[in-house]
Amino acid sequence: MQKIHLTTPMSVIINNLCNMTCSHCAGLACFNFAGQQVWKDSKEKYERWSEIVDIDEICFAGGETYLNMELPLWASEFNRLWPNALLEITTNGTRLQQRLEFSREFLAREKNLLTVSVHDHTDWEKIKADLEATLIPWDYYTEEDAMIPLQQWKSIMYKDSKTHRTIAKLLSVTEMVPPYYKSVSNGTVYLEMDGDQEASHKACPWSHVYTFQEGLLYKCTLTTNYPEAIKQGSFEPKADSLLKQYKPCDPFDDINIVSKFLKNLTKSIPQCTLCAFDKQHDTLRLSRTVDQDINRKKAFNKIPIKSI
């Protein structure tokens, strides 16, 4: 069987937990949103995916990825399954010192990349120092404020002096586009609702965030969050009924079903009407200041974390 080649970067959720409370979080991780992924639970599905698709870029995402104690296992397994892919880990940088040796081992592989997003400007100097301590084994140079497509954050690229490959990125993510939800209160997620499907998809900042979670492939952040969220909270009834109809792609589905899903991945879905980005203002511009509020951790009824 000829593999399907995916040139679009693919995200992999390995953890919904986060130690921060950033407003405008793309998902629900700023709330006390549980759900830690365990490798053995999804291993067979990801192995099947590796038989079906070639992927150019894979990004581990959360939550905060460094809070998953199996992160080294996930990294080694994905390097094994997709040896030619660029593998990126995104982190808020607050756990770099606690997992120093892992970070160095991860970056020793030439196709691996560490992206550190600083969401609180008061943490910038501390996290910058922690990252540069991590990179001590490398002879590197930096490029500051390098242009990143569609993103105008302050940035520093750390590049290997010999190969010129980017080893790590440090981003000051102090402004964000809006999240898909309108609000979260008492364990219930509220959405804008009643948007135009095509217009909402066109205005959606997350329309090209395709995500694996527990070995299943989801179209967007909303559909990815839904199965974990209903274990510990709820969506307003009208949204819930439509979200129940969404079916992620299982690699063990018939190959024709998988191929059709991948072919239509860039297109809108009925659930786009729930986010209704077409009813909001200037959704594709980074203009909303990120703030931290510990009270956001009261919004969900946290469930027990899977043991590893």
C-alpha positions in Angstrom: 0.0 0.0 0.0 1.4 3.4 -1.0 1.4 5.8 2.0 -0.5 9.0 2.0 1.9 12.0 2.3 0.8 14.7 4.7 2.8 17.9 4.2 0.7 19.9 6.8 2.2 19.9 10.3 0.2 17.6 12.6 -0.3 18.1 16.3 -0.3 15.3 18.9 -2.0 15.9 22.2 -0.1 14.0 24.9 -1.4 15.9 27.9 -4.3 18.3 28.7 -3.0 19.3 32.1 -1.3 22.7 32.4 0.3 24.6 35.3 -0.7 28.0 33.8 -4.0 29.8 33.3 -3.5 31.7 30.1 -6.4 33.6 28.7 -7.0 32.9 25.0 -5.6 29.4 25.4 -6.4 27.5 22.1 -8.0 24.7 24.1 -9.3 24.2 27.6 -5.9 23.7 29.3 -6.1 27.0 31.1 -8.9 25.6 33.2 -8.5 22.6 35.5 -8.9 20.4 32.5 -7.6 16.8 33.0 -6.6 14.1 30.7 -3.0 12.7 30.4 -2.3 10.4 27.5 -0.6 7.1 28.2 1.5 5.6 25.4 0.4 2.0 25.8 -3.2 3.0 25.4 -2.6 4.4 21.9 0.4 2.5 20.7 -1.4 0.2 18.3 -3.3 3.1 16.6 -0.1 5.2 16.1 1.7 2.2 14.7 -1.1 1.7 12.3 -1.0 5.4 11.3 2.7 5.0 10.5 1.8 2.3 8.0 -0.8 4.6 6.3 0.8 8.1 6.3 4.1 9.8 5.9 4.2 13.1 7.9 6.7 15.9 7.4 6.2 17.7 10.7 4.8 16.5 14.0 4.3 18.7 17.1 3.7 17.4 20.6 1.2 19.7 22.3 -0.9 20.1 25.4 -1.7 21.3 28.0 1.9 21.4 29.1 3.9 18.6 27.5 6.6 18.5 30.1 4.0 17.5 32.8 3.6 14.1 31.0 6.3 11.9 32.7 6.2 9.6 29.6 7.4 12.4 27.3 10.8 10.7 26.6 8.9 7.5 25.6 6.5 9.4 23.3 9.5 11.1 21.7 11.5 8.0 21.1 8.4 6.1 19.7 7.5 8.9 17.3 11.1 9.1 16.2 10.9 5.4 15.5 7.6 5.5 13.7 8.4 8.6 11.6 12.2 8.7 11.4 12.2 11.3 8.6 9.7 13.7 10.2 10.7 16.9 12.1 9.5 16.3 15.7 8.7 19.4 17.7 7.9 19.7 21.4 6.1 22.8 22.5 6.4 23.8 26.2 5.8 26.9 28.3 9.4 26.5 29.6 8.6 26.3 33.3 9.9 22.7 33.7 13.1 22.9 31.6 15.4 22.7 34.6 13.5 19.7 36.1 13.9 17.7 32.9 17.3 19.0 31.7 18.8 15.7 30.6 15.8 14.7 28.6 15.8 18.0 26.7 19.4 17.6 25.8 18.9 14.0 24.7 15.9 15.0 22.6 17.8 17.8 20.9 20.8 15.6 20.1 18.7 14.2 17.2 19.0 16.5 14.3 15.4 16.4 13.2 14.1 17.3 16.7 13.1 20.9 17.7 12.2 22.5 21.0 9.8 25.5 21.0 9.4 27.4 24.2 6.4 29.8 24.4 6.6 32.3 27.3 3.0 33.4 28.1 3.9 35.6 31.1 6.3 38.5 30.3 7.6 38.5 33.9 9.0 35.0 33.2 10.9 35.9 30.1 14.4 36.3 31.5 14.1 33.2 33.8 12.9 30.9 31.1 15.5 32.4 28.6 18.2 31.5 31.1 16.8 28.0 31.6 16.7 27.4 27.9 20.3 28.6 27.3 21.5 26.4 30.2 19.8 23.5 28.4 21.7 24.4 25.2 25.2 24.6 26.9 26.4 21.4 25.0 25.9 23.2 21.7 27.9 25.8 19.9 25.1 28.0 18.7 24.3 31.5 17.5 21.0 33.3 17.7 18.7 35.2 15.4 16.4 37.6 17.2 13.0 38.7 16.1 13.1 36.4 13.1 9.9 36.5 11.1 7.5 33.7 11.8 4.6 33.4 9.3 1.3 34.9 10.8 2.9 35.5 14.2 4.4 38.8 15.3 5.7 37.6 18.7 9.2 38.5 20.0 11.3 35.5 19.0 14.8 34.2 19.3 16.0 31.3 17.1 18.9 29.2 18.4 20.9 27.7 15.6 23.7 25.2 15.4 26.9 27.0 14.3 28.0 24.1 12.2 24.8 22.9 10.5 22.8 26.1 10.9 19.8 24.0 11.8 17.3 25.5 14.3 17.8 23.7 17.7 15.2 25.7 19.7 12.8 28.6 19.4 12.0 31.1 22.3 8.7 33.0 21.7 7.1 35.7 23.8 3.5 34.8 23.3 1.9 37.8 25.1 -0.9 38.3 22.5 -3.1 35.7 21.1 -6.0 35.2 18.7 -9.3 34.2 20.3 -10.1 30.7 21.5 -13.0 28.7 20.0 -15.1 28.9 23.2 -16.9 32.0 24.4 -16.7 31.2 28.1 -16.4 28.3 30.6 -18.4 28.4 33.8 -19.3 25.7 36.4 -18.0 22.9 34.2 -19.9 24.0 31.1 -18.4 25.2 27.9 -20.3 28.0 26.1 -19.8 28.7 22.4 -20.7 31.7 20.2 -23.2 29.5 18.2 -25.2 30.0 15.0 -22.4 31.0 12.7 -22.1 30.4 9.0 -20.2 27.2 8.4 -18.0 28.4 5.5 -17.5 32.0 6.8 -16.7 30.7 10.3 -14.1 28.3 8.9 -12.5 31.0 6.8 -12.2 33.3 9.9 -11.1 30.5 12.2 -7.5 30.9 13.6 -7.4 27.2 14.3 -8.8 26.0 11.0 -5.6 24.2 10.1 -4.8 22.7 13.5 -5.2 18.9 12.8 -4.7 16.9 15.9 -4.1 13.3 17.0 -5.4 12.3 20.4 -5.4 8.8 21.7 -4.5 7.6 18.2 -7.5 9.2 16.6 -7.3 12.2 14.2 -9.5 15.3 14.8 -10.3 18.2 12.5 -9.8 21.0 15.0 -9.3 22.1 18.6 -13.0 22.0 19.4 -13.6 18.5 18.2 -10.4 17.4 19.9 -11.4 18.8 23.3 -14.9 17.5 23.3 -14.4 13.8 24.2 -12.2 14.7 27.2 -14.4 17.6 28.3 -17.6 15.6 28.6 -15.8 13.2 31.0 -15.5 16.1 33.5 -18.0 18.8 32.4 -20.4 19.5 29.6 -21.2 21.7 26.6 -24.4 23.7 26.3 -27.1 21.3 24.9 -27.4 22.6 21.4 -23.7 22.4 20.9 -23.5 19.0 22.5 -26.0 17.4 20.1 -24.0 18.5 17.1 -20.6 17.6 18.6 -21.9 14.1 19.3 -22.3 13.7 15.5 -18.6 14.3 14.8 -16.5 11.1 14.2 -12.7 11.4 14.3 -10.7 9.2 12.0 -9.6 5.8 13.3 -6.6 4.3 11.4 -8.2 0.9 11.6 -11.2 2.2 9.6 -11.4 1.0 6.0 -8.6 2.7 4.0 -11.1 4.4 1.7 -12.8 6.0 4.7 -9.4 7.1 6.0 -8.4 8.5 2.6 -11.6 10.4 2.3 -11.2 11.9 5.8 -7.7 13.1 5.0 -8.8 14.5 1.6 -11.4 16.6 3.3 -9.3 17.6 6.3 -8.9 21.2 5.1 -12.6 21.7 4.5 -15.2 23.1 6.9 -17.5 20.9 9.0 -20.9 21.5 10.5 -19.3 22.0 13.9 -17.7 25.2 12.5 -21.1 26.9 13.1 -20.7 26.5 16.8 -17.5 28.6 17.1 -19.0 31.2 14.8 -15.7 33.1 14.2 -17.6 34.9 11.4 -19.6 36.8 14.1 -16.5 37.9 16.0 -14.1 40.8 15.2 -10.7 40.5 13.6 -10.1 36.9 14.6 -7.0 36.3 12.6 -5.0 39.2 14.2 -3.0 38.8 17.4 -4.6 41.6 19.4 -5.8 40.1 22.7 -3.4 40.4 25.6 -2.7 37.1 27.5 -3.3 37.2 31.2 -3.1 34.7 34.1 -6.0 34.1 36.5 -5.9 31.2 38.9 -9.7 31.4 39.2 -9.9 29.7 35.8 -8.8 26.5 37.6 -12.3 26.4 39.2 -14.2 26.0 36.0 -14.1 22.1 35.6 -14.7 19.2 37.9 -11.4 17.5 37.5 -11.3 13.7 37.1 -8.6 11.4 38.3 -5.5 11.5 36.1 -4.5 8.2 34.4 -1.7 6.5 36.3 1.5 5.7 34.4 
